C-alpha cells in the first residue's frame, strides 16, 4: 500500500495534501488472511471463516497476528512520513472503523446493533501523531 507513496508526496512539495489509506486491518472473520505468512507469530491459528470450528486460542492468535501486521504497517508509514519533515509538516491519524468481539459474552465479530453492542465492538482503536514522532 505504501509503494509509490514517496514519489506521490514528493511530486506535491509545496502543496497541502491529505492521503487516506484504507487497510483491511483485522477485519473478521478471516483474520488469518490479514497478514503475510512471516507475521504468523502466534500459533496455532484459526484458518477458516467458520469461527465456530476453531478454539478461542486459535481465533485470538489469528487476530493478534493481524494486529502485529497493522503495527508493522503503521511503523512503516511513520518511517515514510519522517522523510518529509521539513518540506511538509507530517501528521498521522489512525482510526479503526469498529472494534471486535473475540468471544466476550459469547459474541464474535462486530455486527451487533449499536444499542446492544458491547464496548469491545464500539470502542475503536485510535491515535494521532504530529510533530516530534516524525523528526529524524
Ligand atoms: Zn471493518
Boltz pocket constraint, residues with backbone or C-beta under 6 A from the ligand:
constraints:
  - pocket:
      binder: B
      contacts: [[A, 24], [A, 27], [A, 97], [A, 98]]
      max_distance: 6.0
